[in-house]
Amino acid sequence: MPDTSTADSNEASPERAFFAAAAIGGAAAFALCGYELVRSTSSTLFVEAYSAEKLPAVMAVVPIGVAAMIYVYARLLTLLGPRRTLLTTSLLSGAALLGCYVAIRAQSKLATAALYVLREGYIVILIEQYWSFLNSTLGQAGAKKYYGPICGVGSLGAILGANLVGAWSQPLGSVNLLLIAAALVIPAAAFSDLAYRRCGEPQPLKIEGEKPRGELGLGLFREHRVLVLLMLIVLATQMVSTGLDLHFNTLLKLKIPNADARNAYSGHFWSDVSIASAIFQFVIAPLLLRYVAIGWIHLGIPLIHLVSCGYLFASPTLAVAGIAFLLFKTLDYSIFRAAKEMLYIPLPFDARYRAKEWIDVFGYRFGKGGTSLAITILNLPAAQALGFYAGLAWCASAAWLGLALPISRSYLKKENG
């Protein structure tokens, strides 16, 4: 097994890089196909059980559930190592989805809330483990070549899943899609395990005199300033995401009262997101990563959202809300994801496998949940809430831009020699 402290110290051979990218891309395709079945369905079932007004409340609970999942993940990583931890968390996710299905079929309203929290945690726990492996295996050259297409292969699964939601929600019933989602975890686990068996299991480099950072890896935030900036950027991005998500889903509930019809519309929307993301992942992201400095990319993305959120504030319709939300998700799943992951490559093993989970799992969900909790406390009327959601997304985009400036300056300085 390779013994590496940074990805750059063990640049992958072309064959090894290609196999790692292909296998993890396959795993992501199956996992994201299942997630699309869970995402729309969990929202529909929760709204049907509790109403759309309770969405901020369940979002506020998500960080607690996610923190518990990260703790379990950290313990498993210490006990089992990266490969067996990924396999175990994959199978546990499938079992949990199956348990939610059984409980919901038994008319448990609480199970719809549990499913919503589960859907926010399980997929990012799995996906971030895929990226931890890639960041430890490919190196900078492999990342520039494959990170966009890897996202694209995953999006092909997401496109299929979203279309299945649109096609099967009404004839099969939304809740029965959970069974398919649970089954899709199995091939995802098989592909990711194949990547580890073929390419090796990254391990932390034992440095004499090195101080232990703790099982959760929180001490790394004191050592690496970029981790702090990444955490703050992630929190800002999720404030943008929450504002756009709530704006879109509130209007969707008002315009399409029927639950199955609403779920079908949602499925088609996420299919459009996945198609747009695939175009960016296979074509635009590889070109940008090759020809545009990462520093400029990290500045350009929040600038785009400043414009789209400002337009949404001026024209708060379902169509504009859908476009702004689609634009955010498309960039998040493609260019931003690839550019962000490249920041982890020079960092040590624990930053890539432990601190990363706090940033890209807990940070994402805490940002979303904390924002939702604040919105729940405000308890704004629907008309005022729509304007607040758009304004919040704009302000968060401005904060994101400010946080990206030091990262941009640092990487532009390195890239310019």
SVG drawing of the C-alpha trace seen along z (x, -y; Angstrom):
<svg xmlns="http://www.w3.org/2000/svg" viewBox="-53 -44 65 49">
<polyline fill="none" stroke="black" stroke-width="0.4" points="0.0,0.0 1.3,-3.5 2.6,-5.5 2.0,-9.1 1.7,-12.4 0.6,-14.4 -0.7,-13.5 2.1,-15.4 4.7,-13.2 3.3,-10.1 2.1,-11.3 0.0,-8.5 1.1,-6.8 -1.3,-7.4 -2.7,-3.9 -3.3,-4.1 -4.8,-7.6 -7.2,-6.5 -8.3,-3.4 -8.9,-5.3 -10.9,-8.0 -13.0,-5.4 -13.8,-3.2 -14.7,-6.2 -16.7,-7.7 -18.7,-4.5 -19.2,-4.4 -20.4,-8.1 -22.8,-7.3 -24.6,-4.6 -24.5,-6.6 -25.9,-9.8 -28.5,-7.9 -29.8,-6.6 -29.5,-9.9 -31.7,-11.6 -34.4,-9.1 -34.0,-10.0 -33.7,-13.8 -36.9,-14.6 -38.8,-11.8 -37.7,-12.8 -38.7,-16.4 -42.1,-15.4 -42.8,-13.0 -41.8,-15.4 -43.9,-18.3 -46.9,-16.0 -46.5,-14.9 -45.6,-18.2 -46.2,-21.0 -43.6,-23.2 -43.5,-25.7 -41.7,-23.0 -38.8,-22.6 -36.6,-25.2 -37.2,-23.3 -36.0,-19.9 -33.1,-21.6 -32.1,-23.1 -31.9,-19.5 -29.6,-18.3 -26.3,-19.4 -26.9,-17.4 -27.5,-14.2 -24.5,-14.9 -22.2,-15.6 -23.1,-12.2 -22.4,-10.5 -19.0,-12.2 -18.1,-10.9 -19.1,-7.4 -17.0,-7.8 -14.0,-9.1 -14.1,-6.1 -14.5,-3.7 -11.5,-5.3 -9.3,-4.8 -10.5,-1.2 -10.8,0.0 -8.7,-2.3 -10.0,-4.2 -11.0,-1.2 -13.0,0.8 -14.6,-2.4 -15.9,-3.3 -17.3,0.2 -18.9,0.2 -20.5,-3.3 -21.8,-2.4 -23.6,0.7 -24.9,-1.1 -26.4,-3.8 -28.3,-1.3 -29.6,0.4 -30.7,-3.0 -32.6,-3.8 -34.4,-0.5 -35.3,-1.1 -36.8,-4.5 -38.8,-2.9 -40.3,-0.2 -41.2,-2.9 -42.8,-5.2 -44.9,-2.4 -46.0,-1.8 -47.3,-5.4 -44.6,-6.9 -44.5,-10.7 -41.3,-10.9 -39.6,-8.5 -40.1,-11.2 -38.1,-13.6 -35.4,-10.9 -35.2,-10.3 -34.7,-14.0 -31.8,-14.1 -30.3,-10.9 -30.4,-12.1 -28.5,-15.2 -25.7,-13.1 -25.2,-9.8 -24.5,-11.0 -21.9,-13.5 -20.2,-11.1 -19.8,-8.7 -18.9,-11.3 -16.3,-13.0 -14.6,-9.6 -14.4,-9.2 -12.7,-12.6 -10.4,-11.8 -9.2,-8.8 -8.8,-10.7 -7.0,-13.6 -4.6,-11.1 -4.0,-9.2 -4.1,-11.3 -1.8,-14.3 -2.1,-17.7 -1.7,-16.5 -4.3,-13.8 -6.7,-16.2 -6.6,-18.7 -7.2,-16.0 -9.8,-13.9 -11.7,-15.9 -14.2,-17.4 -15.0,-14.1 -15.2,-12.3 -17.9,-14.7 -19.5,-14.2 -19.7,-10.4 -21.3,-10.9 -23.8,-13.3 -24.8,-10.6 -26.1,-8.6 -27.8,-11.7 -29.5,-12.4 -30.8,-8.8 -32.0,-9.0 -33.8,-12.4 -35.5,-11.1 -36.6,-8.0 -38.2,-10.2 -40.1,-12.1 -41.2,-8.9 -41.9,-6.6 -43.2,-8.8 -46.9,-8.6 -47.1,-5.0 -45.1,-3.4 -45.7,-5.9 -43.0,-8.1 -42.2,-6.1 -41.4,-2.9 -38.4,-4.7 -36.6,-4.4 -36.2,-0.6 -34.4,-1.2 -32.1,-3.8 -31.2,-1.4 -30.3,1.3 -28.1,-1.1 -25.7,-1.5 -24.4,2.0 -22.8,1.5 -21.5,-1.9 -19.7,-0.1 -18.4,2.5 -16.8,0.0 -15.2,-2.1 -13.8,1.0 -12.4,2.0 -10.6,-1.3 -8.9,-0.7 -7.9,2.9 -6.4,1.9 -4.8,-1.4 -3.9,-0.9 -4.9,-2.3 -3.4,-5.7 -1.9,-5.9 -0.6,-8.8 3.2,-9.2 4.7,-8.5 6.9,-11.5 9.2,-11.2 8.3,-13.7 5.0,-14.6 2.3,-15.5 -1.0,-13.5 -3.9,-15.7 -6.7,-13.7 -9.2,-11.3 -11.4,-14.1 -8.5,-16.1 -9.7,-19.4 -6.2,-20.5 -5.4,-20.8 -7.4,-24.0 -4.7,-25.7 -1.9,-24.4 -3.4,-25.2 -5.1,-28.5 -6.6,-27.3 -8.8,-24.9 -10.3,-27.7 -11.0,-29.7 -12.5,-26.7 -14.8,-26.1 -16.0,-29.7 -16.5,-29.6 -18.5,-26.4 -20.7,-28.1 -21.3,-31.0 -22.1,-28.8 -24.7,-26.9 -26.3,-30.2 -26.7,-30.9 -28.0,-27.3 -30.5,-27.5 -31.9,-30.8 -32.3,-29.6 -33.6,-26.2 -36.3,-27.6 -37.3,-30.2 -37.7,-27.5 -39.5,-24.9 -41.9,-27.5 -43.0,-28.7 -43.2,-25.1 -45.6,-24.2 -47.8,-27.3 -47.9,-26.7 -48.3,-22.8 -50.4,-21.6 -50.6,-17.9 -47.8,-16.0 -47.0,-13.4 -47.2,-16.1 -44.9,-18.3 -42.5,-15.4 -42.5,-14.8 -41.8,-18.5 -39.0,-18.4 -37.5,-15.3 -37.5,-17.0 -35.9,-20.1 -33.1,-18.0 -32.7,-16.2 -32.1,-19.6 -29.5,-20.4 -27.7,-17.2 -27.6,-17.7 -26.3,-21.2 -23.7,-19.9 -22.6,-17.2 -21.9,-19.7 -19.8,-21.8 -18.1,-18.7 -17.1,-17.0 -16.3,-20.1 -16.0,-23.4 -14.4,-22.4 -11.4,-20.5 -10.8,-23.5 -11.0,-26.0 -8.7,-24.0 -6.2,-23.6 -6.2,-27.2 -7.4,-29.4 -5.6,-29.9 -7.4,-28.4 -7.3,-31.7 -9.4,-33.4 -11.9,-30.5 -12.4,-30.9 -13.2,-34.6 -15.4,-34.2 -18.0,-31.8 -19.3,-34.0 -19.4,-37.0 -21.8,-35.0 -24.1,-34.3 -24.1,-37.9 -25.7,-38.7 -28.2,-35.8 -29.4,-36.4 -29.8,-40.1 -32.0,-39.3 -34.0,-36.9 -34.6,-39.6 -35.9,-41.9 -38.1,-39.2 -39.1,-36.5 -41.0,-34.1 -40.8,-30.3 -39.0,-30.4 -36.3,-32.8 -36.0,-30.9 -35.4,-27.7 -32.8,-29.3 -30.9,-30.8 -31.0,-27.5 -30.0,-25.5 -27.1,-27.9 -25.9,-27.5 -26.1,-23.7 -24.5,-23.4 -21.5,-25.4 -21.3,-23.7 -21.3,-20.2 -18.7,-21.0 -16.3,-23.9 -16.4,-24.8 -16.2,-21.2 -13.1,-20.5 -11.4,-23.8 -12.1,-23.3 -10.8,-19.7 -7.5,-20.8 -6.8,-22.8 -6.7,-19.6 -4.1,-17.8 -0.9,-19.3 -2.3,-18.8 -1.4,-15.8 -3.5,-12.6 -5.5,-13.7 -6.5,-16.9 -7.7,-15.0 -9.5,-12.2 -10.5,-13.9 -10.6,-17.7 -12.1,-17.5 -15.2,-15.6 -15.8,-18.5 -15.6,-21.1 -17.4,-19.3 -19.9,-17.3 -20.5,-19.1 -19.7,-22.6 -22.1,-22.1 -24.9,-20.9 -24.3,-23.2 -24.3,-26.2 -27.7,-25.0 -29.1,-24.0 -27.9,-27.1 -29.4,-29.3 -32.7,-27.4 -32.8,-27.7 -32.4,-31.4 -35.2,-31.6 -37.4,-29.4 -36.9,-31.7 -37.8,-34.8 -41.0,-33.1 -41.6,-35.5 -44.9,-35.5 -44.7,-33.9 -44.5,-37.1 -41.8,-38.6 -39.9,-35.3 -39.5,-35.1 -37.7,-38.5 -35.7,-37.5 -34.5,-34.3 -33.3,-36.1 -31.6,-38.9 -29.9,-36.3 -28.5,-34.5 -27.1,-37.8 -25.4,-38.8 -23.9,-35.3 -22.5,-35.5 -20.8,-38.8 -19.3,-37.2 -18.1,-34.3 -16.3,-36.6 -14.5,-38.3 -13.4,-35.0 -12.1,-33.8 -9.8,-36.8 -6.9,-35.6 -7.1,-32.1 -7.0,-33.7 -4.1,-35.9 -2.1,-33.0 -2.7,-30.7 -2.1,-33.4 1.2,-34.2 2.2,-30.5 1.1,-30.1 2.9,-33.2 6.1,-31.9"/>
</svg>
